[in-house]
Amino acid sequence: MTTREHIIEKIWSMPEGELEEVADFVEFLLMRAKGQGQTELAEDGMGEYLGQLSDYEEMLAAGTIRWK
């Protein structure tokens, strides 16, 4: 049995709910193999953070909240 076949067999035995995590890991490995991993992973999810940061800056400027 090849490594690929062994991995596929294990995936078939996994509960459906855990397959999304496996899919995410496979995507990470594929991106890393293509040399895209670092930048895209570092930027992934930053949009929400930057939006929140902007909101906090506006609230600080308006005096709605204070820095402690």
N, CA, C and O atoms as a Tripos MOL2 file, in Angstrom:
@<TRIPOS>MOLECULE
protein
  272   271    68     0     0
PROTEIN
NO_CHARGES

@<TRIPOS>ATOM
      1 N           0.8530   -1.1820    0.0000 N.3       1 MET1
      2 CA          0.0000    0.0000    0.0000 C.3       1 MET1
      3 C           0.8950    1.2400    0.0000 C.2       1 MET1
      4 O           1.8290    1.3400    0.7960 O.2       1 MET1
      5 N           0.6060    2.1740   -0.8910 N.am      2 THR2
      6 CA          1.3870    3.4000   -0.9480 C.3       2 THR2
      7 C           0.9840    4.3390    0.1890 C.2       2 THR2
      8 O          -0.0500    4.1520    0.8310 O.2       2 THR2
      9 N           1.8100    5.3370    0.4220 N.am      3 THR3
     10 CA          1.4920    6.3330    1.4450 C.3       3 THR3
     11 C           0.1760    7.0260    1.1170 C.2       3 THR3
     12 O          -0.6440    7.2520    2.0070 O.2       3 THR3
     13 N          -0.0310    7.3640   -0.1530 N.am      4 ARG4
     14 CA         -1.2680    8.0270   -0.5770 C.3       4 ARG4
     15 C          -2.4810    7.1570   -0.2490 C.2       4 ARG4
     16 O          -3.4740    7.6460    0.2900 O.2       4 ARG4
     17 N          -2.3980    5.8890   -0.5720 N.am      5 GLU5
     18 CA         -3.5090    4.9650   -0.3080 C.3       5 GLU5
     19 C          -3.7580    4.8290    1.1920 C.2       5 GLU5
     20 O          -4.9050    4.7620    1.6340 O.2       5 GLU5
     21 N          -2.6890    4.7900    1.9590 N.am      6 HIS6
     22 CA         -2.8130    4.6800    3.4110 C.3       6 HIS6
     23 C          -3.5180    5.9110    3.9880 C.2       6 HIS6
     24 O          -4.3880    5.7870    4.8510 O.2       6 HIS6
     25 N          -3.1390    7.0920    3.5090 N.am      7 ILE7
     26 CA         -3.7620    8.3290    3.9840 C.3       7 ILE7
     27 C          -5.2350    8.3710    3.5940 C.2       7 ILE7
     28 O          -6.0830    8.7310    4.4100 O.2       7 ILE7
     29 N          -5.5430    8.0070    2.3610 N.am      8 ILE8
     30 CA         -6.9310    8.0110    1.9020 C.3       8 ILE8
     31 C          -7.7750    7.0400    2.7280 C.2       8 ILE8
     32 O          -8.9160    7.3430    3.0750 O.2       8 ILE8
     33 N          -7.2190    5.8910    3.0370 N.am      9 GLU9
     34 CA         -7.9370    4.9180    3.8710 C.3       9 GLU9
     35 C          -8.2440    5.5030    5.2390 C.2       9 GLU9
     36 O          -9.3450    5.3250    5.7590 O.2       9 GLU9
     37 N          -7.2800    6.1980    5.8220 N.am     10 LYS10
     38 CA         -7.5000    6.8170    7.1440 C.3      10 LYS10
     39 C          -8.5620    7.9140    7.0600 C.2      10 LYS10
     40 O          -9.3980    8.0410    7.9550 O.2      10 LYS10
     41 N          -8.5290    8.7010    5.9920 N.am     11 ILE11
     42 CA         -9.5260    9.7630    5.8230 C.3      11 ILE11
     43 C         -10.9230    9.1670    5.7310 C.2      11 ILE11
     44 O         -11.8600    9.6960    6.3300 O.2      11 ILE11
     45 N         -11.0780    8.0770    4.9920 N.am     12 TRP12
     46 CA        -12.3920    7.4400    4.8780 C.3      12 TRP12
     47 C         -12.9080    6.9610    6.2280 C.2      12 TRP12
     48 O         -14.1210    6.8660    6.4180 O.2      12 TRP12
     49 N         -12.0210    6.6580    7.1700 N.am     13 SER13
     50 CA        -12.4530    6.1500    8.4740 C.3      13 SER13
     51 C         -12.7560    7.2690    9.4720 C.2      13 SER13
     52 O         -13.2390    6.9980   10.5720 O.2      13 SER13
     53 N         -12.4780    8.5280    9.1000 N.am     14 MET14
     54 CA        -12.6840    9.6470   10.0210 C.3      14 MET14
     55 C         -14.1440   10.0770   10.0700 C.2      14 MET14
     56 O         -14.8770    9.9310    9.0920 O.2      14 MET14
     57 N         -14.5630   10.6160   11.2310 N.am     15 PRO15
     58 CA        -15.9160   11.1850   11.3210 C.3      15 PRO15
     59 C         -16.0350   12.3930   10.3910 C.2      15 PRO15
     60 O         -15.0730   13.1390   10.2070 O.2      15 PRO15
     61 N         -17.1970   12.5760    9.8200 N.am     16 GLU16
     62 CA        -17.4380   13.6590    8.8600 C.3      16 GLU16
     63 C         -17.0850   15.0300    9.4410 C.2      16 GLU16
     64 O         -16.5650   15.8930    8.7340 O.2      16 GLU16
     65 N         -17.3670   15.2210   10.7160 N.am     17 GLY17
     66 CA        -17.1280   16.5180   11.3500 C.3      17 GLY17
     67 C         -15.6690   16.9230   11.4380 C.2      17 GLY17
     68 O         -15.3790   18.1090   11.5970 O.2      17 GLY17
     69 N         -14.7550   15.9990   11.3420 N.am     18 GLU18
     70 CA        -13.3310   16.3140   11.4540 C.3      18 GLU18
     71 C         -12.6640   16.5320   10.0970 C.2      18 GLU18
     72 O         -11.4960   16.9170   10.0340 O.2      18 GLU18
     73 N         -13.3810   16.2940    9.0370 N.am     19 LEU19
     74 CA        -12.7880   16.3940    7.7090 C.3      19 LEU19
     75 C         -12.4570   17.8270    7.2990 C.2      19 LEU19
     76 O         -11.5480   18.0350    6.4950 O.2      19 LEU19
     77 N         -13.1680   18.8140    7.8290 N.am     20 GLU20
     78 CA        -12.8700   20.2070    7.4870 C.3      20 GLU20
     79 C         -11.4650   20.5850    7.9650 C.2      20 GLU20
     80 O         -10.7350   21.2860    7.2640 O.2      20 GLU20
     81 N         -11.0960   20.1250    9.1410 N.am     21 GLU21
     82 CA         -9.7500   20.3970    9.6560 C.3      21 GLU21
     83 C          -8.6890   19.7330    8.7740 C.2      21 GLU21
     84 O          -7.6370   20.3170    8.5150 O.2      21 GLU21
     85 N          -8.9670   18.5290    8.3220 N.am     22 VAL22
     86 CA         -8.0490   17.8330    7.4170 C.3      22 VAL22
     87 C          -7.9200   18.6180    6.1140 C.2      22 VAL22
     88 O          -6.8170   18.7950    5.5970 O.2      22 VAL22
     89 N          -9.0430   19.0830    5.5890 N.am     23 ALA23
     90 CA         -9.0330   19.8550    4.3450 C.3      23 ALA23
     91 C          -8.2200   21.1370    4.5080 C.2      23 ALA23
     92 O          -7.4630   21.5040    3.6100 O.2      23 ALA23
     93 N          -8.3660   21.8220    5.6440 N.am     24 ASP24
     94 CA         -7.5930   23.0370    5.9030 C.3      24 ASP24
     95 C          -6.0970   22.7390    5.9300 C.2      24 ASP24
     96 O          -5.2960   23.5010    5.3890 O.2      24 ASP24
     97 N          -5.7270   21.6270    6.5640 N.am     25 PHE25
     98 CA         -4.3150   21.2600    6.6530 C.3      25 PHE25
     99 C          -3.7590   20.9190    5.2800 C.2      25 PHE25
    100 O          -2.6320   21.2950    4.9560 O.2      25 PHE25
    101 N          -4.5370   20.2120    4.4720 N.am     26 VAL26
    102 CA         -4.1010   19.8680    3.1160 C.3      26 VAL26
    103 C          -3.8990   21.1520    2.3010 C.2      26 VAL26
    104 O          -2.9100   21.2730    1.5780 O.2      26 VAL26
    105 N          -4.8220   22.1020    2.4120 N.am     27 GLU27
    106 CA         -4.6800   23.3790    1.7090 C.3      27 GLU27
    107 C          -3.4080   24.1000    2.1480 C.2      27 GLU27
    108 O          -2.6910   24.6580    1.3170 O.2      27 GLU27
    109 N          -3.1260   24.0900    3.4510 N.am     28 PHE28
    110 CA         -1.9030   24.7010    3.9720 C.3      28 PHE28
    111 C          -0.6700   24.0510    3.3490 C.2      28 PHE28
    112 O           0.2480   24.7480    2.9160 O.2      28 PHE28
    113 N          -0.6470   22.7340    3.3030 N.am     29 LEU29
    114 CA          0.4930   22.0280    2.7250 C.3      29 LEU29
    115 C           0.6660   22.3440    1.2430 C.2      29 LEU29
    116 O           1.7890   22.5090    0.7660 O.2      29 LEU29
    117 N          -0.4490   22.4260    0.5170 N.am     30 LEU30
    118 CA         -0.3780   22.7480   -0.9070 C.3      30 LEU30
    119 C           0.1390   24.1670   -1.1260 C.2      30 LEU30
    120 O           0.9560   24.3950   -2.0180 O.2      30 LEU30
    121 N          -0.3250   25.1170   -0.3260 N.am     31 MET31
    122 CA          0.1510   26.4980   -0.4420 C.3      31 MET31
    123 C           1.6330   26.5780   -0.1200 C.2      31 MET31
    124 O           2.3870   27.2660   -0.8090 O.2      31 MET31
    125 N           2.0510   25.8770    0.9240 N.am     32 ARG32
    126 CA          3.4600   25.8870    1.3200 C.3      32 ARG32
    127 C           4.3230   25.2870    0.2170 C.2      32 ARG32
    128 O           5.4140   25.7860   -0.0560 O.2      32 ARG32
    129 N           3.8460   24.2280   -0.4130 N.am     33 ALA33
    130 CA          4.5960   23.5900   -1.4930 C.3      33 ALA33
    131 C           4.7490   24.5180   -2.6890 C.2      33 ALA33
    132 O           5.7400   24.4400   -3.4160 O.2      33 ALA33
    133 N           3.7700   25.3980   -2.8950 N.am     34 LYS34
    134 CA          3.8240   26.3440   -4.0050 C.3      34 LYS34
    135 C           4.5730   27.6170   -3.6270 C.2      34 LYS34
    136 O           4.7230   28.5180   -4.4520 O.2      34 LYS34
    137 N           5.0430   27.6950   -2.3810 N.am     35 GLY35
    138 CA          5.7720   28.8750   -1.9370 C.3      35 GLY35
    139 C           4.8890   30.0470   -1.5940 C.2      35 GLY35
    140 O           5.3650   31.1810   -1.5330 O.2      35 GLY35
    141 N           3.6030   29.8010   -1.3670 N.am     36 GLN36
    142 CA          2.6660   30.8840   -1.0810 C.3      36 GLN36
    143 C           2.2890   30.9520    0.3800 C.2      36 GLN36
    144 O           1.5510   31.8550    0.7740 O.2      36 GLN36
    145 N           2.7530   30.0590    1.1750 N.am     37 GLY37
    146 CA          2.2610   29.9150    2.5370 C.3      37 GLY37
    147 C           2.4100   31.1080    3.4370 C.2      37 GLY37
    148 O           1.4330   31.5340    4.0540 O.2      37 GLY37
    149 N           3.5990   31.6660    3.5350 N.am     38 GLN38
    150 CA          3.8610   32.6640    4.5660 C.3      38 GLN38
    151 C           3.0170   33.9210    4.4110 C.2      38 GLN38
    152 O           2.3400   34.3280    5.3550 O.2      38 GLN38
    153 N           3.0470   34.5310    3.2580 N.am     39 THR39
    154 CA          2.3430   35.7980    3.0830 C.3      39 THR39
    155 C           0.8400   35.6240    3.2000 C.2      39 THR39
    156 O           0.1830   36.3740    3.9220 O.2      39 THR39
    157 N           0.2920   34.6510    2.5040 N.am     40 GLU40
    158 CA         -1.1540   34.4790    2.5290 C.3      40 GLU40
    159 C          -1.6490   34.0880    3.9160 C.2      40 GLU40
    160 O          -2.6890   34.5720    4.3620 O.2      40 GLU40
    161 N          -0.9120   33.2170    4.6010 N.am     41 LEU41
    162 CA         -1.3440   32.8170    5.9350 C.3      41 LEU41
    163 C          -1.2480   33.9740    6.9120 C.2      41 LEU41
    164 O          -2.0950   34.1070    7.7940 O.2      41 LEU41
    165 N          -0.2360   34.8090    6.7710 N.am     42 ALA42
    166 CA         -0.0890   35.9530    7.6660 C.3      42 ALA42
    167 C          -1.2120   36.9580    7.4410 C.2      42 ALA42
    168 O          -1.6680   37.6030    8.3850 O.2      42 ALA42
    169 N          -1.6610   37.0940    6.1940 N.am     43 GLU43
    170 CA         -2.7000   38.0630    5.8710 C.3      43 GLU43
    171 C          -4.1050   37.5040    6.0500 C.2      43 GLU43
    172 O          -5.0650   38.2700    6.1320 O.2      43 GLU43
    173 N          -4.2400   36.1910    6.1110 N.am     44 ASP44
    174 CA         -5.5520   35.5660    6.2310 C.3      44 ASP44
    175 C          -6.2180   35.9990    7.5270 C.2      44 ASP44
    176 O          -5.6450   35.8440    8.6050 O.2      44 ASP44
    177 N          -7.4210   36.5390    7.4250 N.am     45 GLY45
    178 CA         -8.1650   36.9460    8.6050 C.3      45 GLY45
    179 C          -7.8120   38.3330    9.1080 C.2      45 GLY45
    180 O          -8.4190   38.7890   10.0770 O.2      45 GLY45
    181 N          -6.8700   39.0180    8.5040 N.am     46 MET46
    182 CA         -6.4720   40.3320    8.9840 C.3      46 MET46
    183 C          -7.5090   41.4010    8.6460 C.2      46 MET46
    184 O          -7.5520   42.4460    9.2960 O.2      46 MET46
    185 N          -8.3330   41.1540    7.6510 N.am     47 GLY47
    186 CA         -9.3310   42.1480    7.2670 C.3      47 GLY47
    187 C         -10.2450   42.5150    8.4140 C.2      47 GLY47
    188 O         -10.5070   43.6940    8.6490 O.2      47 GLY47
    189 N         -10.7300   41.5210    9.1270 N.am     48 GLU48
    190 CA        -11.6040   41.7790   10.2690 C.3      48 GLU48
    191 C         -10.8600   42.5380   11.3550 C.2      48 GLU48
    192 O         -11.4010   43.4740   11.9440 O.2      48 GLU48
    193 N          -9.6240   42.1400   11.6240 N.am     49 TYR49
    194 CA         -8.8240   42.8020   12.6570 C.3      49 TYR49
    195 C          -8.5880   44.2670   12.3010 C.2      49 TYR49
    196 O          -8.7450   45.1480   13.1470 O.2      49 TYR49
    197 N          -8.2120   44.5260   11.0450 N.am     50 LEU50
    198 CA         -7.9390   45.8960   10.6330 C.3      50 LEU50
    199 C          -9.1950   46.7520   10.6920 C.2      50 LEU50
    200 O          -9.1300   47.9360   11.0240 O.2      50 LEU50
    201 N         -10.3360   46.1550   10.3700 N.am     51 GLY51
    202 CA        -11.5990   46.8790   10.4840 C.3      51 GLY51
    203 C         -11.9060   47.2570   11.9210 C.2      51 GLY51
    204 O         -12.3480   48.3730   12.1950 O.2      51 GLY51
    205 N         -11.6740   46.3290   12.8380 N.am     52 GLN52
    206 CA        -11.8980   46.5990   14.2580 C.3      52 GLN52
    207 C         -10.9260   47.6600   14.7630 C.2      52 GLN52
    208 O         -11.3030   48.5330   15.5450 O.2      52 GLN52
    209 N          -9.6820   47.5830   14.3180 N.am     53 LEU53
    210 CA         -8.6840   48.5610   14.7260 C.3      53 LEU53
    211 C          -9.1030   49.9620   14.2770 C.2      53 LEU53
    212 O          -8.9720   50.9290   15.0270 O.2      53 LEU53
    213 N          -9.5980   50.0570   13.0660 N.am     54 SER54
    214 CA        -10.0710   51.3400   12.5520 C.3      54 SER54
    215 C         -11.2360   51.8630   13.3890 C.2      54 SER54
    216 O         -11.3030   53.0520   13.6990 O.2      54 SER54
    217 N         -12.1500   50.9690   13.7510 N.am     55 ASP55
    218 CA        -13.2930   51.3630   14.5960 C.3      55 ASP55
    219 C         -12.8130   51.8840   15.9390 C.2      55 ASP55
    220 O         -13.3200   52.8960   16.4240 O.2      55 ASP55
    221 N         -11.8420   51.2120   16.5510 N.am     56 TYR56
    222 CA        -11.2940   51.6590   17.8420 C.3      56 TYR56
    223 C         -10.6300   53.0210   17.7180 C.2      56 TYR56
    224 O         -10.7810   53.8720   18.5940 O.2      56 TYR56
    225 N          -9.8940   53.2290   16.6320 N.am     57 GLU57
    226 CA         -9.2460   54.5250   16.4200 C.3      57 GLU57
    227 C         -10.2820   55.6450   16.3320 C.2      57 GLU57
    228 O         -10.0950   56.7240   16.8950 O.2      57 GLU57
    229 N         -11.3720   55.3750   15.6220 N.am     58 GLU58
    230 CA        -12.4330   56.3830   15.4940 C.3      58 GLU58
    231 C         -13.0860   56.6640   16.8460 C.2      58 GLU58
    232 O         -13.3670   57.8190   17.1680 O.2      58 GLU58
    233 N         -13.3290   55.6160   17.6410 N.am     59 MET59
    234 CA        -13.9400   55.8120   18.9560 C.3      59 MET59
    235 C         -13.0070   56.5730   19.8880 C.2      59 MET59
    236 O         -13.4650   57.4030   20.6720 O.2      59 MET59
    237 N         -11.7000   56.3040   19.8160 N.am     60 LEU60
    238 CA        -10.7340   57.0550   20.6220 C.3      60 LEU60
    239 C         -10.7320   58.5230   20.2250 C.2      60 LEU60
    240 O         -10.7480   59.4070   21.0820 O.2      60 LEU60
    241 N         -10.7120   58.7800   18.9140 N.am     61 ALA61
    242 CA        -10.6990   60.1580   18.4270 C.3      61 ALA61
    243 C         -11.9610   60.9030   18.8270 C.2      61 ALA61
    244 O         -11.9120   62.0960   19.1280 O.2      61 ALA61
    245 N         -13.0900   60.2060   18.8330 N.am     62 ALA62
    246 CA        -14.3680   60.8400   19.1840 C.3      62 ALA62
    247 C         -14.5430   60.9700   20.6980 C.2      62 ALA62
    248 O         -15.4550   61.6590   21.1560 O.2      62 ALA62
    249 N         -13.6860   60.3220   21.4690 N.am     63 GLY63
    250 CA        -13.8150   60.3800   22.9260 C.3      63 GLY63
    251 C         -14.8170   59.3840   23.4750 C.2      63 GLY63
    252 O         -15.1360   59.4300   24.6630 O.2      63 GLY63
    253 N         -15.3170   58.4930   22.6480 N.am     64 THR64
    254 CA        -16.2960   57.4970   23.0910 C.3      64 THR64
    255 C         -15.6590   56.5140   24.0680 C.2      64 THR64
    256 O         -16.3020   56.0730   25.0210 O.2      64 THR64
    257 N         -14.4090   56.1780   23.8300 N.am     65 ILE65
    258 CA        -13.6570   55.3010   24.7280 C.3      65 ILE65
    259 C         -12.3450   55.9960   25.0590 C.2      65 ILE65
    260 O         -11.9140   56.9060   24.3520 O.2      65 ILE65
    261 N         -11.7130   55.5520   26.1500 N.am     66 ARG66
    262 CA        -10.4360   56.1290   26.5610 C.3      66 ARG66
    263 C          -9.3980   55.0360   26.6670 C.2      66 ARG66
    264 O          -9.7120   53.8850   26.9690 O.2      66 ARG66
    265 N          -8.1680   55.4080   26.4180 N.am     67 TRP67
    266 CA         -7.0330   54.5030   26.5610 C.3      67 TRP67
    267 C          -6.6250   54.4810   28.0140 C.2      67 TRP67
    268 O          -6.4540   55.5400   28.6170 O.2      67 TRP67
    269 N          -6.4630   53.3010   28.5980 N.am     68 LYS68
    270 CA         -6.0550   53.2090   30.0210 C.3      68 LYS68
    271 C          -4.6000   52.9700   30.1530 C.2      68 LYS68
    272 O          -4.0900   52.8670   31.2680 O.2      68 LYS68
@<TRIPOS>BOND
     1     1     2 1
     2     2     3 1
     3     3     4 2
     4     3     5 am
     5     5     6 1
     6     6     7 1
     7     7     8 2
     8     7     9 am
     9     9    10 1
    10    10    11 1
    11    11    12 2
    12    11    13 am
    13    13    14 1
    14    14    15 1
    15    15    16 2
    16    15    17 am
    17    17    18 1
    18    18    19 1
    19    19    20 2
    20    19    21 am
    21    21    22 1
    22    22    23 1
    23    23    24 2
    24    23    25 am
    25    25    26 1
    26    26    27 1
    27    27    28 2
    28    27    29 am
    29    29    30 1
    30    30    31 1
    31    31    32 2
    32    31    33 am
    33    33    34 1
    34    34    35 1
    35    35    36 2
    36    35    37 am
    37    37    38 1
    38    38    39 1
    39    39    40 2
    40    39    41 am
    41    41    42 1
    42    42    43 1
    43    43    44 2
    44    43    45 am
    45    45    46 1
    46    46    47 1
    47    47    48 2
    48    47    49 am
    49    49    50 1
    50    50    51 1
    51    51    52 2
    52    51    53 am
    53    53    54 1
    54    54    55 1
    55    55    56 2
    56    55    57 am
    57    57    58 1
    58    58    59 1
    59    59    60 2
    60    59    61 am
    61    61    62 1
    62    62    63 1
    63    63    64 2
    64    63    65 am
    65    65    66 1
    66    66    67 1
    67    67    68 2
    68    67    69 am
    69    69    70 1
    70    70    71 1
    71    71    72 2
    72    71    73 am
    73    73    74 1
    74    74    75 1
    75    75    76 2
    76    75    77 am
    77    77    78 1
    78    78    79 1
    79    79    80 2
    80    79    81 am
    81    81    82 1
    82    82    83 1
    83    83    84 2
    84    83    85 am
    85    85    86 1
    86    86    87 1
    87    87    88 2
    88    87    89 am
    89    89    90 1
    90    90    91 1
    91    91    92 2
    92    91    93 am
    93    93    94 1
    94    94    95 1
    95    95    96 2
    96    95    97 am
    97    97    98 1
    98    98    99 1
    99    99   100 2
   100    99   101 am
   101   101   102 1
   102   102   103 1
   103   103   104 2
   104   103   105 am
   105   105   106 1
   106   106   107 1
   107   107   108 2
   108   107   109 am
   109   109   110 1
   110   110   111 1
   111   111   112 2
   112   111   113 am
   113   113   114 1
   114   114   115 1
   115   115   116 2
   116   115   117 am
   117   117   118 1
   118   118   119 1
   119   119   120 2
   120   119   121 am
   121   121   122 1
   122   122   123 1
   123   123   124 2
   124   123   125 am
   125   125   126 1
   126   126   127 1
   127   127   128 2
   128   127   129 am
   129   129   130 1
   130   130   131 1
   131   131   132 2
   132   131   133 am
   133   133   134 1
   134   134   135 1
   135   135   136 2
   136   135   137 am
   137   137   138 1
   138   138   139 1
   139   139   140 2
   140   139   141 am
   141   141   142 1
   142   142   143 1
   143   143   144 2
   144   143   145 am
   145   145   146 1
   146   146   147 1
   147   147   148 2
   148   147   149 am
   149   149   150 1
   150   150   151 1
   151   151   152 2
   152   151   153 am
   153   153   154 1
   154   154   155 1
   155   155   156 2
   156   155   157 am
   157   157   158 1
   158   158   159 1
   159   159   160 2
   160   159   161 am
   161   161   162 1
   162   162   163 1
   163   163   164 2
   164   163   165 am
   165   165   166 1
   166   166   167 1
   167   167   168 2
   168   167   169 am
   169   169   170 1
   170   170   171 1
   171   171   172 2
   172   171   173 am
   173   173   174 1
   174   174   175 1
   175   175   176 2
   176   175   177 am
   177   177   178 1
   178   178   179 1
   179   179   180 2
   180   179   181 am
   181   181   182 1
   182   182   183 1
   183   183   184 2
   184   183   185 am
   185   185   186 1
   186   186   187 1
   187   187   188 2
   188   187   189 am
   189   189   190 1
   190   190   191 1
   191   191   192 2
   192   191   193 am
   193   193   194 1
   194   194   195 1
   195   195   196 2
   196   195   197 am
   197   197   198 1
   198   198   199 1
   199   199   200 2
   200   199   201 am
   201   201   202 1
   202   202   203 1
   203   203   204 2
   204   203   205 am
   205   205   206 1
   206   206   207 1
   207   207   208 2
   208   207   209 am
   209   209   210 1
   210   210   211 1
   211   211   212 2
   212   211   213 am
   213   213   214 1
   214   214   215 1
   215   215   216 2
   216   215   217 am
   217   217   218 1
   218   218   219 1
   219   219   220 2
   220   219   221 am
   221   221   222 1
   222   222   223 1
   223   223   224 2
   224   223   225 am
   225   225   226 1
   226   226   227 1
   227   227   228 2
   228   227   229 am
   229   229   230 1
   230   230   231 1
   231   231   232 2
   232   231   233 am
   233   233   234 1
   234   234   235 1
   235   235   236 2
   236   235   237 am
   237   237   238 1
   238   238   239 1
   239   239   240 2
   240   239   241 am
   241   241   242 1
   242   242   243 1
   243   243   244 2
   244   243   245 am
   245   245   246 1
   246   246   247 1
   247   247   248 2
   248   247   249 am
   249   249   250 1
   250   250   251 1
   251   251   252 2
   252   251   253 am
   253   253   254 1
   254   254   255 1
   255   255   256 2
   256   255   257 am
   257   257   258 1
   258   258   259 1
   259   259   260 2
   260   259   261 am
   261   261   262 1
   262   262   263 1
   263   263   264 2
   264   263   265 am
   265   265   266 1
   266   266   267 1
   267   267   268 2
   268   267   269 am
   269   269   270 1
   270   270   271 1
   271   271   272 2
@<TRIPOS>SUBSTRUCTURE
     1 MET1         2 RESIDUE 1 A MET
     2 THR2         6 RESIDUE 1 A THR
     3 THR3        10 RESIDUE 1 A THR
     4 ARG4        14 RESIDUE 1 A ARG
     5 GLU5        18 RESIDUE 1 A GLU
     6 HIS6        22 RESIDUE 1 A HIS
     7 ILE7        26 RESIDUE 1 A ILE
     8 ILE8        30 RESIDUE 1 A ILE
     9 GLU9        34 RESIDUE 1 A GLU
    10 LYS10       38 RESIDUE 1 A LYS
    11 ILE11       42 RESIDUE 1 A ILE
    12 TRP12       46 RESIDUE 1 A TRP
    13 SER13       50 RESIDUE 1 A SER
    14 MET14       54 RESIDUE 1 A MET
    15 PRO15       58 RESIDUE 1 A PRO
    16 GLU16       62 RESIDUE 1 A GLU
    17 GLY17       66 RESIDUE 1 A GLY
    18 GLU18       70 RESIDUE 1 A GLU
    19 LEU19       74 RESIDUE 1 A LEU
    20 GLU20       78 RESIDUE 1 A GLU
    21 GLU21       82 RESIDUE 1 A GLU
    22 VAL22       86 RESIDUE 1 A VAL
    23 ALA23       90 RESIDUE 1 A ALA
    24 ASP24       94 RESIDUE 1 A ASP
    25 PHE25       98 RESIDUE 1 A PHE
    26 VAL26      102 RESIDUE 1 A VAL
    27 GLU27      106 RESIDUE 1 A GLU
    28 PHE28      110 RESIDUE 1 A PHE
    29 LEU29      114 RESIDUE 1 A LEU
    30 LEU30      118 RESIDUE 1 A LEU
    31 MET31      122 RESIDUE 1 A MET
    32 ARG32      126 RESIDUE 1 A ARG
    33 ALA33      130 RESIDUE 1 A ALA
    34 LYS34      134 RESIDUE 1 A LYS
    35 GLY35      138 RESIDUE 1 A GLY
    36 GLN36      142 RESIDUE 1 A GLN
    37 GLY37      146 RESIDUE 1 A GLY
    38 GLN38      150 RESIDUE 1 A GLN
    39 THR39      154 RESIDUE 1 A THR
    40 GLU40      158 RESIDUE 1 A GLU
    41 LEU41      162 RESIDUE 1 A LEU
    42 ALA42      166 RESIDUE 1 A ALA
    43 GLU43      170 RESIDUE 1 A GLU
    44 ASP44      174 RESIDUE 1 A ASP
    45 GLY45      178 RESIDUE 1 A GLY
    46 MET46      182 RESIDUE 1 A MET
    47 GLY47      186 RESIDUE 1 A GLY
    48 GLU48      190 RESIDUE 1 A GLU
    49 TYR49      194 RESIDUE 1 A TYR
    50 LEU50      198 RESIDUE 1 A LEU
    51 GLY51      202 RESIDUE 1 A GLY
    52 GLN52      206 RESIDUE 1 A GLN
    53 LEU53      210 RESIDUE 1 A LEU
    54 SER54      214 RESIDUE 1 A SER
    55 ASP55      218 RESIDUE 1 A ASP
    56 TYR56      222 RESIDUE 1 A TYR
    57 GLU57      226 RESIDUE 1 A GLU
    58 GLU58      230 RESIDUE 1 A GLU
    59 MET59      234 RESIDUE 1 A MET
    60 LEU60      238 RESIDUE 1 A LEU
    61 ALA61      242 RESIDUE 1 A ALA
    62 ALA62      246 RESIDUE 1 A ALA
    63 GLY63      250 RESIDUE 1 A GLY
    64 THR64      254 RESIDUE 1 A THR
    65 ILE65      258 RESIDUE 1 A ILE
    66 ARG66      262 RESIDUE 1 A ARG
    67 TRP67      266 RESIDUE 1 A TRP
    68 LYS68      270 RESIDUE 1 A LYS
